Amino acid sequence: MQKIKTSYTNGNSIVTIILDDGKGNILDQIMMTELQNVLNDFAHNEDLKLIVIEGAGKHFSFGASVEEHKKDLAAMMLKSFHQLFYSIIDLSIPVLAKVSGQCLGGGLELALMCNFIFADKSAKFAQPETILGVFPPPASILLPEKIGYAKAEELIITGKTINAEEAKNIGLINEIFDDKNLLDAGINEWIEKNILPKSASSIRYSVKATRIKLNQLIKEFLPQLESIYINQLMETHDANEGILSFIEKRKPVWKNK
């Protein structure tokens, strides 16, 4: 079963990527590989003006696979996941995340990498990695840049969940709609007004210009955070205990080391 589906509209200038694993749209190795292949294909398409990412069903994404966070798989998982961010940088095509339901962990990080986030009132946002004894490398860079350090630290350190209204109030998302049908209609209207009349080439230069600082931060610091995660964090008892206890559906027993 293919976990990534694509559909083109507006004379093939708009492409929608649908994350679809039949349940929570988990960003596992299979889905990340398929997503990477799709992004690679976009590099050869000069006519694309916007990429829309959404989740099939009720939820955007529950995040990266917790199974693949285990010590023996973490390095491969992070490498594949972080390559998606570098590819989005290189494309410079604007990306819009269309969010309903749960948008958690790696799912929220993928949405954060987008230039725009539109959501309906069912949306819930969280970086719950700390609850599992780990931390979110991309969000550690992206959240402070997008919403400021005070709110970013609150979300990352506590792992708390916020609703769409709070996400809008803190500047995490651009627009909020009452339900999914209105979200669909609102995005289509926004694309028609703000994206379609513009040059695909010029839009990409606008993305490069507005993201010149952010892209540099990601390229410089994401490899460092990846190294800390693999070589330091995953050598601790509690990081491994947090992941294992989640998989085993039990309360973690922390040793604080």
C-alpha positions in Angstrom: 0.0 0.0 0.0 1.3 3.4 -1.0 1.4 5.8 1.9 1.9 9.0 -0.1 -0.6 10.1 -2.7 -0.3 13.2 -5.0 -2.9 15.1 -7.0 -2.4 18.1 -9.3 -4.8 21.0 -10.0 -4.9 24.4 -11.7 -3.0 23.3 -14.8 -0.5 21.3 -12.7 0.7 24.4 -10.9 -0.6 23.2 -7.5 0.2 19.8 -6.1 -1.4 18.2 -3.0 0.5 15.6 -1.0 -1.7 13.3 1.0 -0.2 11.4 4.0 -2.2 8.2 4.2 -1.3 5.1 6.2 -5.0 4.3 6.9 -4.8 5.5 10.5 -2.7 8.2 12.1 -0.5 9.0 9.1 2.7 7.9 11.0 5.9 9.2 9.4 7.7 5.9 9.4 10.6 4.9 7.1 8.3 3.8 4.3 6.3 7.0 4.3 9.4 9.2 4.6 11.0 7.4 1.7 8.0 7.9 -0.5 7.7 11.5 0.5 11.4 12.0 -0.3 10.9 10.5 -3.8 8.0 12.9 -4.4 10.0 15.9 -3.3 12.9 14.7 -5.6 10.4 14.6 -8.5 9.3 18.2 -7.8 12.8 19.5 -8.4 12.3 18.9 -12.1 9.0 20.8 -12.3 9.4 24.5 -13.1 5.6 25.1 -13.1 4.8 24.3 -9.5 3.7 27.3 -7.5 2.5 25.6 -4.3 2.8 22.3 -2.5 -0.1 21.5 -0.1 0.4 18.8 2.5 -2.6 17.2 4.3 -3.4 14.0 6.1 -6.0 11.5 4.9 -8.9 10.9 7.3 -9.5 12.8 10.5 -5.8 13.6 11.4 -2.8 15.3 9.8 -0.2 13.1 11.4 0.5 11.5 14.8 4.2 12.1 14.0 7.3 9.9 13.4 7.1 6.2 14.3 7.9 5.7 18.0 9.2 2.2 17.2 11.8 3.8 14.9 12.9 6.1 17.8 14.6 3.0 19.5 18.3 3.3 19.9 19.2 0.9 17.0 16.9 2.7 14.5 17.1 6.4 15.7 20.1 7.4 13.5 18.5 6.1 10.3 15.1 7.6 11.2 16.6 11.1 12.0 18.7 11.1 8.8 15.7 10.3 6.6 13.5 12.7 8.4 15.9 15.6 8.4 16.7 15.1 4.7 13.0 16.0 4.0 13.7 19.5 5.6 16.9 20.0 3.5 14.9 19.0 0.3 12.2 21.5 1.1 14.9 24.2 1.5 16.5 23.3 -1.8 13.1 23.3 -3.7 12.2 26.8 -2.5 8.6 26.1 -3.6 6.1 27.4 -1.0 4.4 24.7 1.1 1.1 24.9 2.8 0.1 22.5 5.6 -3.7 21.8 5.7 -4.4 20.5 9.3 -7.3 18.7 10.8 -7.2 16.7 13.9 -3.9 15.6 15.6 -0.7 17.3 14.4 1.9 15.9 16.7 5.6 15.5 17.0 7.2 14.9 13.6 3.9 15.8 12.0 4.0 19.2 13.6 7.6 19.6 12.6 6.7 18.9 9.0 3.9 21.5 9.3 6.3 24.0 10.9 8.7 23.6 7.9 5.8 24.8 5.7 5.5 28.5 4.8 1.8 28.5 5.8 -0.4 26.5 8.1 -4.2 26.5 7.7 -6.3 24.5 10.1 -9.9 23.8 11.1 -11.2 23.8 14.7 -10.6 20.1 15.2 -6.8 20.7 15.0 -4.6 19.9 18.0 -0.9 20.7 18.0 1.9 19.3 20.3 5.6 18.4 20.5 5.2 15.6 23.0 8.7 14.2 22.6 9.8 15.3 26.1 7.1 13.2 27.6 8.8 10.2 25.9 12.2 11.2 27.3 13.5 12.6 24.0 13.4 16.0 22.2 12.4 17.3 18.7 15.5 18.5 16.7 13.7 20.4 13.9 11.1 22.0 16.2 14.0 23.2 18.5 15.0 25.5 15.6 11.7 26.2 13.9 9.4 26.9 16.8 11.5 29.8 18.4 11.9 31.4 15.0 8.2 31.1 14.2 6.5 32.0 17.5 9.3 33.3 19.8 11.3 31.7 22.5 8.8 32.0 25.4 6.0 30.0 23.7 8.4 27.7 21.9 10.1 26.6 25.2 6.7 26.1 26.8 5.5 23.8 24.0 8.8 21.8 23.8 9.7 21.5 27.4 6.2 20.6 28.7 5.0 18.7 25.6 1.5 20.3 26.2 -1.2 20.1 23.5 -2.9 23.3 22.2 -6.0 23.8 20.1 -6.4 25.7 16.9 -7.6 28.9 18.6 -4.5 29.1 20.8 -2.3 28.1 17.9 -3.7 31.1 15.9 -3.3 33.4 18.9 0.4 32.7 19.3 1.1 32.9 15.6 1.7 29.2 14.9 -1.0 29.0 12.2 -2.1 31.5 9.6 -5.9 30.8 9.3 -8.5 28.9 11.1 -11.9 27.6 9.8 -14.9 26.1 11.5 -14.8 22.7 9.8 -13.0 20.7 7.1 -15.3 21.8 4.3 -14.8 25.4 5.0 -11.0 24.7 5.3 -11.0 23.2 1.8 -13.0 26.1 0.4 -10.9 28.7 2.2 -7.6 27.3 0.9 -8.9 27.1 -2.7 -10.0 30.7 -2.5 -6.7 31.8 -1.0 -4.7 30.0 -3.7 -6.8 31.5 -6.4 -6.2 35.0 -5.0 -2.7 34.8 -3.7 -0.8 32.2 -5.6 -2.1 31.5 -9.1 -1.7 35.0 -10.6 2.1 34.9 -9.7 5.2 33.6 -11.5 6.3 30.2 -10.2 9.9 31.4 -10.6 9.4 34.7 -8.8 7.5 33.0 -5.9 10.6 30.7 -5.4 12.9 33.7 -5.1 10.5 35.2 -2.5 10.7 32.0 -0.5 14.5 32.0 -0.7 14.6 35.6 0.3 12.3 35.4 3.3 13.9 32.2 4.5 17.6 33.1 4.1 18.1 33.2 7.8 15.9 30.3 8.7 17.5 28.0 6.1 21.0 28.9 7.3 20.0 28.1 10.9 18.6 24.7 9.8 21.6 23.7 7.8 24.0 24.8 10.5 22.2 23.6 13.7 20.1 20.6 12.7 23.2 18.3 12.1 24.4 19.4 15.6 21.1 18.5 17.2 21.0 15.2 15.3 24.5 14.4 16.7 23.4 15.3 20.3 20.3 13.1 19.9 22.1 10.1 18.6 25.5 10.3 20.5 24.4 11.7 23.8 20.6 11.5 24.4 20.2 7.9 23.2 23.1 6.9 25.5 20.9 7.8 28.5 18.7 5.4 30.4 15.7 7.6 30.4 15.5 8.3 26.7 15.5 4.5 26.0 13.1 3.9 28.9 10.7 6.6 27.6 10.5 5.0 24.2 10.2 1.5 25.5 7.5 2.3 28.1 5.4 3.9 25.4 5.7 0.9 23.1 4.9 -1.4 26.0 2.0 0.8 27.1 3.2 1.3 30.6 4.3 4.2 32.9 8.0 5.0 32.5 10.4 4.4 35.4 12.8 7.3 35.3 16.3 7.1 36.8 17.0 10.8 35.9 20.1 9.8 34.0 
